[in-house]
Amino acid sequence: MHVDLHCHSTASDGECEPAEVARRAKQAGLSAFALTDHDTTDGVPAAAAEGAALGVRVVPGCEFSVKAPWGELHLLGYFLPLGDARLEAFLHETRAARRRRGEQIVAKLQQLGVPIALDDVDAQAKGGALGRPHVARALVQCDASDDISDAFTRYLGRGRPAYVEKPLPRLADVAALVHTVGGVAVAAHLGDHGSEGQLRQFQEQGLDGLEVRHPSHAPSVEQRLTRIAERLGLAISGGSDWHGDTEFGDTHAPLGGMRVPVEWLELLERRRGVRTRTSA
């Protein structure tokens, strides 16, 4: 049995509605998946309802962004409660910051003479947590870019003319929030970032695990991160980072395509139980 512990819906920058993600997971033969939209858990209820009807477990998750020595680290929170006031207040402010950043990016694009408006980006976001992928899709839609990759290369990537820095919280603060509400925190798609010493520091700041299996990770990277996790006593995770059928490339894979064993989810749950008992 396999699971997928990293995927997205229209609640953030995915292409499919949350319930459709559950249907796709069933078609892919998954026993469970974690819905880890950026800075929101809004898609979880619909995904979970559809998953329950289909016999597919939905793990409530979220992908946070935090500061790292190299710039930005994505942090996967698993087993998050829905409707928790502390978590929702944090996510609400983070989404507001995303929108402010989106407005600044659009303003820069307009200054460059690109025929784009904020309404174009909102049409792509469809009420979800706004991010650069929505801007990229709008750029493609208005014929300012050939495809998503071109939009990032030409305008939106770090160092490009419409790039705007994202305000980022500390890992320790986000990990503490995740733990307070009963979840676990896992570093996503580290790639070549993070020496063992650096990851030990992250562990001291509250990190529970590493996403070792990801489309952007070569086998050697997965092996390196797995060895570090074993030495440090960290949990491991993996997932497709699926956003939809038109965005694969080197960083996304088909839903369920990474063949993550269900035992990894079980071990994450065990880690959550230990942490919950320790803090009780």
Disulfide bonds with the S-S distance in Angstrom:
none
